[in-house]
Amino acid sequence: MWSYLGKRLAQLVVIAFVISILVFLLVHLLPGDPTVTILGPSDTHQARQELLKQLGLDKPLYEQYFIWLWNILQGNLGQSFLTHETVASAVGHAAPIDIELIIGSQLVAVLVAVPLALLAALRPNRAFDRSATTTTFGLLSFPSYVAGVLMVDAFAVGIHLFPASGFTPITQSLTQNLRGVTMPIIALTLGSVAIYFRLLRADLIATLQEDFVTMARAKGLSTRYILTRHALRPSSFALLAGAGISIGSLLTGTFVIEYYFNMAGMAATLVDAIQQRDYLVVQGLALIISVAYVIINMVVDFLLTLLDPRIRRA
């Protein structure tokens, strides 16, 4: 296991290094000149040359990259050209929003999808299974932002149960925080519920036909015990892999929800920086999001190794 972890960490370092090169080059290939954005009306040729020298943009590209990488390794992700806020500070304000939305939506999705899948797999192609399958199939084609609009109209404008926009940190008020994130979390949950239900249901139906399940039934074990102790674990591999992909996609896929509910999360901050051509902010956020995606998938691979003894032996 330690050998496996060492190899995976070495792969993570290599992938992170490649990502840093791609992010650095990608931002430098974007159209436009950052000095024009920074100088604004004071843009002159002499001022532009002085600013390029001040920012280190007059150096060769490879030298710029190693300076940027060295600063990142020291914890310096750069500073916004426009607001003069450090990228680390922007991440510190934005990341808690994304973390709460992602963890909350995925936790709710699992708590809803797993019991539904267990009940549907018990009696496949019966009334409950057909209705649950049809409903989740409909959720797959139901965009999260549409759900957000409908919930705001019903619960914020209609009965004033939740606020229509804004985010209150947990440190300020737990009650206001929960009221503010409830509708965004539900909007993000719908698609994940559909995916998790369909993945787990299909694997459970196949697992319940295996010989070891038949043996467990012959021993007189209860259906609940068989489902939770014998069938759920070997049927959860596809669910766990799907969760890794889903969580990774939500790192940037929350942008529409964050924008609609006026939440300055990582995705919304990244899009704003791209629109304003704030290159260092774009570089820092893109690097963090990309590396986070890789780390999440590495953690999922490790969990699959713990769950599946066949992978462990291999």
C-alpha positions, 0 to 999 in steps of 0.5 A: 500500500505504501508503495502504491501511495508513493507511486501515486504521489509521484504521479501527482507531482509530475501531473501538477508540473505539467499542469503548471506549464499548460496554465502558464502558457495558456494565459500567455496565449490569451489575446490582449495586453495586460499593461493596457488594462492596468494603465488605462487612460495613462497608456503610453509606450514609455509607461508600457515598457516601464510596467513590463519591466516592473512586472518581469514581462520583458524577460524570456518566457521560460525565465518568466515561468520559473520565476512564477513557479518559484513564487508559487512554491513559496506560497506567492500566487501573485497579485491582482493587477486591478484590485491589488488583492493577492490571489491567496486572499481571493482564494481564501474568500472564495474557496469556503463557498465552493467547499460548502456547496460541493460537500453539501450537494454531494452529501444530500445527493448520496443520502437521497440516491442510495436509499432510492437505489436500494429500494428500486434494486429490490424489485426491478421493473416494478412500479417504484423502480419505473417511477424512480428511474423515470424521475431521475431520467427527467432530472438529468435533462433539468438544468440546475440554473432552471431549478434555481430560478424556480426555487427563488420564485417559489421560496424566496419571492413567494413565501420568503422562506430563504434569501434570494441571493448572498452568502453568509459565512458560518463564522458569522451566523450558522442559521443565515448560512444554512438559509443562504446555501439551501437553494443552491445546494438543492439546485446542484444536487438534482443532477448528481442524484440522477447519476448516482441513482442510476449507477448504483441501481444498475450495479445492485441489480447485477450484484443481487444475482450473484451466488454469494447473495443467493447463499446469504439468502439461503442462510436466512439472513434478512433482506436489509442485512444482505443489502447493506452488508453484502451487496452495497459495498461491491456495488459502490465502485461505479458510484464512487468513481462517478462521485469523483468526476461529479465533484471535480466538475463542480469545481467550475460547474458551480459558476452559473449557480454562484452567479445567479445567487450572487456568491463570489466562489472560485468559479465566479471569481475565475470567470470575472478575472478572465473577463477583466483580463486579470492574468495573474488571478486567472493563472493562480485560480486555474492552477489551484482548480486543476490541481484540486481536480487531480487530487480529488481523483487520486483520493477516489482511486485510493478509496477504490483500492481500499474497497476492492481487494482485487485492485489491492492485490493487483 
